[in-house]
Amino acid sequence: MSVGFVAMVAGEPSGDLLASHILAALRKMQPEVACAGIGGERMREQDFTAWWPTERLAVNGYAQVLPRLPELLWIRRRLRLSLLRQRPAVFVGVDAPDFNLGLERRLREARIPTVHLVSPSIWAWRRERLHGIAQAVDHMLCVFPFEPELYAQTRVRATYIGHPLAEVIPDRPDRHGARQLLGLAQDALVIGLLPGSRLGEIQHIAPSFLGAARLLQQRHGARIVLPVAHPSLLALLQRQLQAVPGLDIQIVQGQSHTVMAACDLALVASGTATLECALFKRPMVIAYRVPELSRRLMTGKGYQPWVGLPNILAHAFLVPELLQDACTPDALAEAAESLLQDSVRQAQLQNRFTEMHAQLRRPTANLAAQAILDAAKAG
């Protein structure tokens, strides 16, 4: 049975990357399938028709959502009405649960099968969302091995597919080649800065990263490299750099994986990038900061002491986490120096990250694509 039209929504750059690998596998199985919805550059490279770009949905924190809410609701309503007219064989929501789950519920009520890629972090916070997920999702594709059990008592079918990044990132990253690509000396101390892929993250996290980078450069002569996730973020970063005189920094467009492969250590905002750094076997300091209103709204909703994915997977503080008021240039630089000066700890991290890589590696794209086709045919 041929599947004619698959609708998909990816709400941020990490979702765009994840979805692009699924689309590539989907087209190998059914080359004629049409795919459209909301997506980014990586998805468009796989012949995905983006009615709206991913960047239109990329917000972070409660406080940032509020002024954008009318626009986001308008986009979701327009998309829903379009999909109800065109009736895709299956709808696939890629992350962005605040946007996708409401849309999926309405589509499922209209008997359009729904698949959600990347389970919301109900194991970490807001466990009350499980009931809403069960109303919206037919099949949950889980990227972490402990997640399917959470859905065992619901009607949602849940499948562990491994993490797509575990297939993409090599077991032994080519540091030498990455440094050549970036024009970095092989013997240089290289610090990667990854302050996030959304405007709100850059606004609230990047200043502390830049301040820490200046300290590390002054004390140790470190080369600083910052990959910019999207050109729209560059103007804000350049304004922030004016407040850090004397910092010699190399800013590159995209190439976050090249920077991770090249660096000795990364300062990284909590999110998918922390897992990427772990898969690249790089020491890191994880940090995050949201506006005070968002922090207050989130207080008391967490179930675990960790926020970084490597620490969550290990159930331990493998790497430092500096959150909110603790996310200062001095504290970040001190945590980075502690890691850089401890060769035993670096070796331990490399071993743990290698174990994680093996656990997360599955034929993810093929498993996800087959599950999407199966859901379409069952519907």
Sequence and secondary structure as in RCSB ss.txt:
>XXXX:A:sequence
MSVGFVAMVAGEPSGDLLASHILAALRKMQPEVACAGIGGERMREQDFTAWWPTERLAVNGYAQVLPRLPELLWI
RRRLRLSLLRQRPAVFVGVDAPDFNLGLERRLREARIPTVHLVSPSIWAWRRERLHGIAQAVDHMLCVFPFEPEL
YAQTRVRATYIGHPLAEVIPDRPDRHGARQLLGLAQDALVIGLLPGSRLGEIQHIAPSFLGAARLLQQRHGARIV
LPVAHPSLLALLQRQLQAVPGLDIQIVQGQSHTVMAACDLALVASGTATLECALFKRPMVIAYRVPELSRRLMTG
KGYQPWVGLPNILAHAFLVPELLQDACTPDALAEAAESLLQDSVRQAQLQNRFTEMHAQLRRPTANLAAQAILDA
AKAG
>XXXX:A:secstr
    EEEEEE SHHHHHHHHHHHHHHHHH TT EEEEEE HHHHTTT EEEEEGGGT   SHHHHHHHHHHHHHH
HHHHHHHHHHH  SEEEEES HHHHHHHHHHHHHTT  EEEES   TTTB GGGHHHHHHH SEEEESSTTSGGG
GTTSS EEEE   HHHHHS SS  HHHHHHHHT  TTS EEEEE  SSHHHHHHHHHHHHHHHHHHHHHH  EEE
EEESSGGGHHHHHHHHTTSTT  EEEEES HHHHHHH SEEEEESSHHHHHHHHTT  EEEEE   HHHHHHHTT
 B SS  SHHHHHHTS SS EEEGGG  HHHHHHHHHHHHT HHHHHHHHHHHHHHHHHH S HHHHHHHHHHHH
HHH 
